[in-house]
């Protein structure tokens, strides 16, 4: 069984101190894949907490007007720190977003909540060239081959999905049904495998990496958020372990100090440690997301 940690949203406003506090006692045992926002738009450090607190009551007009772009390379302290952690084998990096904003006038579906405002690739626009350019740019900054993409808000439209494939990236998540995925010969075989698995194991998620002709995908990942019960994670882990599959824990460093909604005496990092203690009881190969999705 393989195990990976995916952490989204590292960007210009991220500090080495934040990442160190979150992972210094974790990444010696389990490397962490940090999926980057290359040119975050607006004051992320302010809005990420404001939106979590206010949700639909966020002042969206003020959010829209706060449109200054902050390239990640302008935070040289962070860039140097990440380069060091990459060299040490503690950090792997992937691509998450350009601006982490969806400013489309028309969306491909009727999802109009606050989360879609950050779902940059839940779109009717072709962003394949923009994604290619950003991945190449980040690769040069960190001198590291970026092969993995994680969708903002875990949402992809069909157009967004095709753009990511055009950019040559492997994918973790996205919310699209496997029926709507790429239908080359490998894709058709994958549909058959997943349909068969669901017929035989109706209560289980498909627990393996899916391989297409030119890319791979992780159809499921398991989020740790301030409302996640430890039992939810251990049950999901046991399900994947039953099939000797691939387990991806997805989380956000910026929420590590948030209290759990069901027990304010505990933080999200407390639950992460409890979960990793549970995982350590079993024979698990701890890998990066890039390794897990390697073609």
N, C-alpha and C positions, 0 to 999 in steps of 0.2 A: 504494500500500500504506500502511496506517495501523498505528501502533505505540503501545502504551500500557503504562505501568507501574502495577501494582496492588500496594500494600503494606498488609497487614492488621495489625490489633491495636494501633494507637495508642490509648492509654487514660490514665487518671489517673496511672499510674506512669511514663509516657513523659516524657522531659525534652527541652527544645529542643536541648540539647547533643548528645543521641543522634541526633536527626534531622539536625542540622547536620553532624555527623561523617559520617553515611551519605550525604547527598544534596547537600551544598553545591557539589560539583563535578559534579553531574549535572543538577539541575533548572533550570539556566539553558538547557540544551539540550533537555531532555525533562522536561515537568512530571510530577509524581508524584501519583497518587491514593491518599490515605491513608484507609483504611476503618476507622472508629472503633468501639471498644467504649464504649458510653455510661456504663454503671454496672458496671464490672468487679467481680467478687466474689472476695474473697480477695487475698492479697499477690501480685499478678501478677509483680512484679519478682523474687520468690523462686521461685515455682512454675514459671514458664516455663522457667527453666534447670534446675530440679530434674527436671521431667518429661522434658526432652530428655535428661538424663543417665541417669535411672533407668528411664524408660519404664514397662513393666508392673510393675516393682518399686518404683514410687513408693509412698510412705506415703499411700494414698488415704483412710484414716481421718482423718489429720491434715489433708489437703487439704479434705475435706468439712467438718470443724469450723471451718476458716478461712473463715468466710462473711460477713465484714464487707464492706459494699458501698461502693465508692469512685466517686462520680460524677465524670465528667471535668471538669465545670465547677469543681470544688473545686481543681483545679490551674490557678490563674489565669495563672501564667507560661506554661504550655503553651497555654492558650486565646488569650492575647494574641499569642503567637508564631505560631500557626496562622492567626489572623486577618490578621496582617501578610503571611504567605506567600501566603495566598489573594489578597489585594489585589495582590501582586506577580505573580500568575499562575503561581507556581511550584508551588502545591499546589491540588489538588482534593480534596474529601472525599466519602466515601460512608459507608454504614451497614454495619457488620459484625456486631455482637452487642449484646445488652443486658448480660448478665452473663458471657457466654462459658462457660456451664456447662450441662450437661444433667443435671438431677437427677430425671428421670422414673423412676418405679418400673418401668415397662414401656416398652420401645422398640419401634418398628414392625418391626424385623428382628432377626436374631441377632448383630448387631455389638455386641460388648461390650468392645472394647479401650480403651486409654487415650485414643485419639483421639476416640472417640464421647463421652467424658465432657465434651468441649468443644464438641461439635456441638449447639449449643443448639436448632437448628430441625430436627433429626432426631428428630421427635416425633410423638406421637399427639394432642397438644393443639393447640387453635386459638389461635394467638398473634397473630392479625391486629391486634387492637386494641392490644396491647402494642407491636407494631412501629410502628403508626401514631403512637402517643403518643411513642415515642422519637425517631422521625424528625422529628416536629414540634418536639420539645424541642431536638434538636441543631441544627436549622435556625435556631431563635431564638438559640441561643448563639453561632453563628458567622455569623449573618445571611447564610446561604448556602442555596440550594435543593438539597436532597439527593435525588438521583434514582436512585442506584445502590446495589445490595445485593450483598455478597459473603458466601457462607455460611461460618460457622465450620467449620473442618476440611473445607471444600468438600463438605459433606454436607447434603442436604435430603431429608426424607421428602415424600411426596405432600401430607400435611397442611401441612407447613412451606412447601412450594412455593406452595400455594394461599393461605396467609397472607401471603406476600410479595407476591403479585399483588394481593390485597385491599388491601394497603397502598399500591399504586400505584407500585411500584419496578421498575426494570429490573434484570436479574440477570446476574451473571458467575459461571458455574460451578454446582455443586450436585450433580453425580453422577447425576442422573436421566436415563434414556433419553429421547431426543426422542419416542419413541412414547408416553410417559407425560405429555407436556407438554400445555399448553392446546390444546383441540380446537375452537376457533372456526373460522370459514372460513379465516382467515389461518393458523391452526395446522395445518389439514389440508393447505393448500398447502405449508407449511414441511416437513411430513413427506414429502410427495412430492419436494420439492427435495432434501432430505437423503438420502432413499433412492436417488434417481437418481444423486446425486453419489457415494455409496458404491459403487454398482454400477459406475460408470465409473472410480472412483479408489479401489480397495479399500485401498490402503496409506496413504491420506491422511485427515487429519481435515477435517471440513467447515470451510472457512476464513473464513466470513463471519458477520457479525452477523445474527441471525434476528429478523425483525420480525413481531410479532403485532398484533392490532387495537389494543391499548391499551398495549403495552409491548414492549421488545426484550430479547434475551438473547445473551450470548456463550457458545456451547456449549463452547468449549475455551479454556483458558489454559495457559501453560507455566511450571511452577514452577522457581524457583532455590532450592535447599535445600543443606545442607552435603554432600549426596551427589551433587549434580547435576554431570555432566561438561559442560565447555564444548561438546564436540561434540554432545551431546544438544540443547543450545539452538540451536546454529547449524544443525543438521539440521532442527529444527522450524521455525526462521525461514525457511530456504530452501524448505521445503515450502509454507509460507503465501505466501511471495513469488512462487512459481511461479504462483499463482492470483490475484495482486494482492489478497490478502485482508487480514484484520485480525488482528494479532498482539498478544497480551497476555502480558507477563511478570509473573508473580505471585511475591511474595517477602515477607519479614518483616524489618523493620529490626533487630529484636532479635538476629538471627542473623548480622549482617554481619561480626562479628569472629570467628565460629566458624571453626576450621580445617576445610578440606575433608577428608572422611573418607579419601579416596584420596591426599591429599598435604597433610600437616600444615604444610608451609611456606607454604601459600597459604590465604587466607581467602575467604569467600563474596564479599566486596566485590571482591577481586582478580578473581574470575571474572566478576562483573558488569561491571567495567570492560573486561575482555577481550571480553565479549559486545557491549557497546555500541560498542567500537571496530570490531567486525565489522559491526554494523548500520550504522555511519556510512559504510560504503563504498557504500551503496545509496540510491536516492531514496525516502526514507521520510518520511511525514508523522507527526510525533510529537504525539500528542494526549492529553488526559486520558481516563480511563475514562468519565466522564460525557459527554464529547463523542462518544466512540466509540459509546456506547449511546443517544445522543439519538434520541428518537422523531421 
